[in-house]
């Protein structure tokens, strides 16, 4: 939950919080998104949860949750080879599905990443 993430984020509530920022954006098709900084500890915990959830949960329309989430720069913008993709973005929609799961499934996923 958000309260648990705030407890784990060592930067939350500190004086330098005004130096952290987030970007909210809208898309032309009516979507809304956010880019939010995370502490390293929270990032790795959510990355582990995201990995376990992408393997454990069924995806919509049999799409690969991993492949579309990976960021790749185009060669025109200084990108590398077409198969060299960068990681580093947490899929918030996938992580938020955790709260909608039954308690037993939440406990199973939490134990899979070494959490309670």
N, C-alpha and C positions, 0 to 999 in steps of 0.2 A: 504494500500500500504506500501511498504518498508519505504518510507519517513515518513509516519504517525507513523509507529512502532518506527522509530529512535527518533521521537519527544517525544514519550511516554516513551521510555526507559531512565530512569534517569541515568543509568551508561554509556550511549553512549557518546563518546567524552571526557570522563574524563581521568585523568592522569593514573588511575589504569586499563585502557583498556588493557594494555599489560599483565595483570594478568588473563584476561578472555581467554578462549580457545574454540575451536571447533574441532570436529573429523569428518573428511571426510573418507568414506570407499567405497570400491567397493565389489561387490559380485561375486561369481563364475558364475552366470548366466548373468553377464553383467550389473547388476543394480548399481546404485550409490546412496549413502545416506550421510546424515550429522546429527551430533548431535551438537546442538548449544545452549549455555546457554541463558536464557531469564531472564529479571527482573521479579519479582513477579507480578507486575501490568500488564505487557504484557502477562505473562503466563495465568493469570486468564481471561483476555479479550479474548485471543485466545481459551482457554478452553471453554468459553461460546459460542463463535462463532462455534467452532467445534461441540459442543453438538447440537446447533440449526440446523446447516447444515446437520448433520448426520440424524436428524429427518425429515428435510424438503426436502432433495434431494434424488432422487432415486439412489440406489447403483448398481454397475455392477453385473450382474448375480444373483441378489437377495441375495448377501452376506451381512451379518451383519457387518456394518462398526465399530460398537462398540466392538464386540467380538474379532476380530482379532487384534485390536489395543492394547488390554490390555496385559501387560507384566506379565508373570508367570514364576517363577524360578522352575526348576525341583527339586524333592526331593533330588536327588543326590548332588545338589549344595546348599543345605540348604534352600530349598523352603518350604513353608507352605503347607497346604491342597490344593488339586487340584482345589478347587473352590475359593480359596483366591487369587485373582489377584490384582496386583498393578497398579495404574494409575500414570500418570505423564509425558506422552509423547504426544506431539502435532503431529498430522498427517499432515505433510506439504503438501502432495498431495491433501488432502481434503481442507485445508485452501487456497491453490492456486487456487482452483476452484472458489473461491469467485470473483476473478478478471475477470473470464470468464463469469460470470452471467450478465444478463441484468441489467441496472441501477435500475429499479423498484424492482427487486428481491434483489439486494444489499441493497437498502434502507429498504425493509421489514425485512431482516435478521439483519441489524444494529439496527433497532428500537426494534427488539425482544430481543437483549442483552443490550438495554439501551444506545446505542451509536448513533451517527449521521453520 
